Amino acid sequence: MKTKTVWHSGPPPEIGWWPASRYGDINSLRFYDGRLWSESLCEYDPLSMVKLLGNIVAYDQDRIQWTERWWLK
């Protein structure tokens, strides 16, 4: 049975990569640096995009929500 994704506002519990989105997209990944979210990417983006987008600060920080890391389950 599939459980419903629960989205949270505010900062996640630790620095790192999180499923985080403005639109409830579980495949949207962002880096949280302890203060700000990066632009989003997906798990299939090439490493060059990860390095680039992981260092660009996203706009509308207050609209970004995060959920549990699906890759740790």
Backbone as CSV, one residue per row, in Angstrom:
resi,resn,N_x,N_y,N_z,CA_x,CA_y,CA_z,C_x,C_y,C_z
1,MET,0.841,-1.187,0.000,0.000,0.000,0.000,0.882,1.245,0.000
2,LYS,0.595,2.147,-0.882,1.371,3.379,-0.998,0.831,4.421,-0.016
3,THR,1.748,5.071,0.716,1.330,6.109,1.653,1.357,7.467,0.975
4,LYS,0.517,8.370,1.464,0.460,9.717,0.918,1.710,10.498,1.325
5,THR,2.251,11.264,0.382,3.414,12.095,0.661,3.012,13.268,1.541
6,VAL,3.744,13.457,2.621,3.503,14.577,3.534,4.559,15.639,3.273
7,TRP,4.119,16.854,2.946,5.023,17.970,2.663,5.104,18.891,3.870
8,HIS,6.320,19.415,4.119,6.575,20.275,5.278,7.076,21.642,4.830
9,SER,6.653,22.672,5.554,7.177,24.023,5.351,8.356,24.224,6.301
10,GLY,9.136,25.251,6.044,10.272,25.542,6.913,11.476,24.692,6.567
11,PRO,12.511,24.786,7.384,13.747,24.063,7.078,13.630,22.568,7.378
12,PRO,14.352,21.741,6.614,14.403,20.312,6.931,15.304,20.097,8.144
13,PRO,15.355,18.881,8.679,16.129,18.637,9.894,17.648,18.704,9.749
14,GLU,18.146,18.680,8.509,19.598,18.748,8.333,19.954,19.257,6.943
15,ILE,21.202,19.665,6.800,21.753,20.125,5.523,21.839,18.935,4.569
16,GLY,21.627,19.198,3.281,21.788,18.142,2.288,20.729,18.200,1.212
17,TRP,20.682,17.131,0.415,19.711,17.004,-0.677,18.402,16.469,-0.142
18,TRP,17.307,17.110,-0.609,15.959,16.729,-0.171,15.000,16.788,-1.354
19,PRO,13.957,15.947,-1.331,12.850,16.162,-2.252,12.176,17.453,-1.785
20,ALA,12.211,18.468,-2.602,11.676,19.770,-2.204,11.118,20.466,-3.440
21,SER,9.915,21.000,-3.299,9.219,21.517,-4.468,8.244,22.625,-4.087
22,ARG,7.923,23.454,-5.060,6.849,24.439,-4.907,5.502,23.837,-5.301
23,TYR,5.529,22.707,-6.009,4.315,22.145,-6.622,4.035,20.705,-6.222
24,GLY,4.656,20.197,-5.173,4.412,18.834,-4.722,4.996,17.766,-5.613
25,ASP,6.101,18.069,-6.292,6.759,17.111,-7.182,7.814,16.323,-6.402
26,ILE,7.539,15.071,-6.131,8.426,14.214,-5.341,9.779,13.991,-6.018
27,ASN,9.852,14.187,-7.323,11.097,13.996,-8.068,11.944,15.254,-8.182
28,SER,11.471,16.355,-7.622,12.217,17.605,-7.617,13.170,17.590,-6.425
29,LEU,14.469,17.605,-6.698,15.476,17.552,-5.641,16.171,18.897,-5.518
30,ARG,16.433,19.299,-4.277,17.106,20.575,-4.008,18.110,20.378,-2.885
31,PHE,19.145,21.201,-2.902,20.124,21.184,-1.826,19.749,22.261,-0.819
32,TYR,19.704,21.901,0.460,19.468,22.859,1.530,20.793,23.067,2.262
33,ASP,21.267,24.317,2.302,22.589,24.609,2.879,22.551,25.028,4.347
34,GLY,21.401,24.865,4.982,21.239,25.282,6.370,20.542,26.623,6.476
35,ARG,20.390,27.299,5.336,19.733,28.602,5.307,18.827,28.753,4.090
36,LEU,19.303,28.316,2.907,18.572,28.521,1.655,18.514,27.245,0.812
37,TRP,17.480,27.166,-0.034,17.321,26.070,-0.988,17.967,26.431,-2.322
38,SER,18.473,25.407,-2.997,19.009,25.587,-4.351,17.879,25.480,-5.369
39,GLU,18.207,25.751,-6.621,17.281,25.469,-7.717,17.070,23.962,-7.775
40,SER,16.018,23.529,-8.436,15.688,22.104,-8.452,16.314,21.369,-9.625
41,LEU,16.444,20.079,-9.440,16.875,19.178,-10.498,16.233,17.841,-10.209
42,CYS,16.434,16.875,-11.100,15.883,15.545,-10.853,17.018,14.535,-10.824
43,GLU,16.715,13.337,-10.368,17.750,12.320,-10.183,18.448,11.917,-11.474
44,TYR,17.856,12.209,-12.624,18.443,11.811,-13.900,19.270,12.910,-14.567
45,ASP,19.324,14.084,-13.945,20.134,15.157,-14.518,21.618,14.776,-14.461
46,PRO,22.391,15.189,-15.454,23.820,14.870,-15.445,24.549,15.575,-14.302
47,LEU,25.671,15.019,-13.915,26.460,15.565,-12.812,26.797,17.041,-13.022
48,SER,27.030,17.444,-14.254,27.340,18.853,-14.522,26.179,19.767,-14.105
49,MET,24.954,19.299,-14.298,23.784,20.085,-13.880,23.652,20.093,-12.362
50,VAL,23.962,18.982,-11.727,23.904,18.899,-10.266,24.863,19.917,-9.662
51,LYS,26.082,19.967,-10.188,27.072,20.926,-9.681,26.623,22.363,-9.902
52,LEU,26.018,22.635,-11.042,25.564,23.985,-11.362,24.348,24.382,-10.534
53,LEU,23.272,23.609,-10.623,22.018,23.976,-9.962,22.096,23.865,-8.444
54,GLY,22.947,22.974,-7.956,23.106,22.847,-6.512,23.712,24.074,-5.870
55,ASN,24.300,24.958,-6.676,24.917,26.183,-6.157,24.139,27.452,-6.489
56,ILE,22.997,27.314,-7.154,22.185,28.483,-7.494,21.019,28.568,-6.524
57,VAL,20.869,29.707,-5.882,19.794,29.905,-4.909,18.461,30.044,-5.641
58,ALA,17.463,29.308,-5.166,16.124,29.338,-5.752,15.384,30.610,-5.342
59,TYR,14.480,31.042,-6.197,13.594,32.155,-5.848,12.407,31.598,-5.062
60,ASP,11.595,32.451,-4.498,10.401,32.050,-3.734,10.724,31.007,-2.670
61,GLN,11.745,31.254,-1.881,12.152,30.316,-0.834,10.982,29.919,0.069
62,ASP,10.110,30.867,0.373,9.001,30.601,1.303,7.935,29.677,0.726
63,ARG,7.943,29.430,-0.577,6.964,28.529,-1.208,7.489,27.099,-1.341
64,ILE,8.761,26.885,-1.075,9.352,25.551,-1.221,9.020,24.715,0.012
65,GLN,8.515,23.512,-0.256,8.231,22.556,0.805,9.078,21.312,0.584
66,TRP,9.368,20.597,1.642,10.198,19.401,1.559,9.441,18.207,2.115
67,THR,9.922,17.020,1.745,9.355,15.782,2.277,10.494,14.813,2.585
68,GLU,10.157,13.695,3.171,11.171,12.705,3.554,11.951,12.220,2.335
69,ARG,13.176,11.870,2.537,14.050,11.358,1.471,13.598,9.949,1.086
70,TRP,13.093,9.810,-0.117,12.594,8.518,-0.588,13.717,7.530,-0.853
71,TRP,14.919,7.999,-1.037,16.021,7.079,-1.352,16.606,6.418,-0.087
72,LEU,16.161,6.817,1.089,16.650,6.208,2.322,15.718,5.101,2.836
73,LYS,14.613,4.896,2.162,13.633,3.893,2.611,13.981,2.521,2.127
